[in-house]
Amino acid sequence: MLLLLILIPLSFTIPAIFAYQLFEKSGRQGWITFVPFYNLYVWLQIVKKPMWWYIFLLIPFINVFVFMLMIVELLKCFGRNGLLEHGFGAIFPFLYLPYLGFKEQFVFIDPDHREEIKKSFVREWADAIIFAVIAASIIRIFIFEAYSIPTSSMEKTLLVGDFLFVSKISYGPRAPMTPIAFPFVHHTLPLTKSTKSYIESVKLPYFRFPGFTKVKRHDAVVFNFPDGDTLSVKWQSNISYYSMVRDYGRERVWNDKTNFGDIISRPLDKRENFIKRCMGMPGDNLEIIDRQVYINGVMNESPGIRQFKYKVTTNGTRFNPKILEKLEITEDISSGNVGEYYITLTDNAVNEMKTFSNVISIEPVSEAKGVKDPNIFPHDNYHDWNFDNFGPIHIPKKGETVQIDLQNISLYERIIQVFEENKFEIRNDKIFINDVVSNSYTFKMDYFWMMGDNRHNSADSRVWGFVPENHIVGKASLVWFSLDPNKPLFGGKIRWNKIMRTVK
């Protein structure tokens, strides 16, 4: 809260300081630019705009856009009417405003005495387009953004083909870390396969504005893929680069262009966006026993619609496709012996399927405790974990110190080396952090444990580990539209009963 009380006045002071000389040229005192809130009130008087503009200067993020408009109006008072001048002044006021102030040839013209500038048709459209792009960009960066669901990892809570709004203001919007980028594009330019949509020469440190709330257990959260700092151009984030290195070796992954393509890196805010449910909070102890999640030793029930894989045995007859559609079974069905099917089902679907006359038994497909799955985090020789029996594992909390040794370092190595940017080595069976032998580590950030509701078809924290707080993008809030990718346009493609539903 103290930081917020400091930042708000500063945000209303620093930009105005650059107009010190321009205030004096307009007949005002230059020292006014140093007075928070009052400086922008006087600015509005100088450009002779209505005082109700000030209301929008008090609204977070919208005030950025309004301040840009005020800069443009101030530039007009000094005869600067070109589109490029307006754009440069709005984006780089710390350069352009002092330049105008120190140059004697630029004199103040009262707005009431300015000649009306007739804009060409092209200029009118250019101004409108730029206005729309800036406004939409501010909304997209700071308030909410539209996403689509490409995979079934959150079924049935979120379906493939759902279009949802993600609230960035809920947890506090994250300031862009790669600010120079093509608008409305995440990481790749349209009509290209790998051309970057951003410039990496300008990078900003992680900063998050205050939000309405904090990440809570069971929230459906959008975040940047923690394993997405390095990736294959061919496979993108569909297959983790690190899993490919484990399976095929680093040398082949880097040199086999036919199968893996080029290997590239991405800045944090340009990594792929994932959506999962937050199951573990900073400081929690989490364990999965026979598919059931336990938090700090207590069985945890998720509010989402979970589904697991089951072995369904019938008397040999097949399932009617219409029945499967009624049960909303969308995952591929595999078969074993005659009458044996492996189907992903929700709890309600299991109970209803048990009433079918052709169903003999329904058994959960579950890996036994102690059976090691090589695809499961932390990918070492000390932890025999799998999707259904995992942990116990401790989720790091900011400021918390843990003891580290060769048996548990694989749990925290990526945090220490990559997420918190320390030099890390293991030499002669000793752990070195920043060239110092270490047997403990104190975390600099909070971390979260994310899992998909489709528990047997979700690459989540069980595969790639913890999600750092600086990777959090926003909270999934509303599904505003939904399309069934398996149906034709005029044959039930639009899921009318799934439109305008909140994400729980």
Secondary structure by P-SEA (a helix, b strand, c coil): caaaaaaaaaaaccccccaaaaaaaacccccccccaaaaaaaaaaaaccccaaaaaaaccaaaaaaaaaaaaaaaaaaccccaaaaaaaaacccccaaaaaacccbbbbccccccbbbbcaaaaaaaaaaaaaaaaaaaaaccbbbbbbccccccccccccbbbbbbcccccccccccccccccccccccccccccccccccccccccccccccccccccccccccccccccccccccccaaaaaaaccaaaaacccccccccccccccccbbbbbbbcccccbbbbbcccccccccbbbbbccbbbbbbbcccccccccaaaaaaaccccbbbbccccbbbbbbcaaaaaaaaacccccccccccccccccccccccccccccccccccccbbbbcccbbbbbccccccccccccccccccccccccccccccccccccccccbbbbbbbbcccccccccccccccccccccccccccccccccccccccccccccccccccc
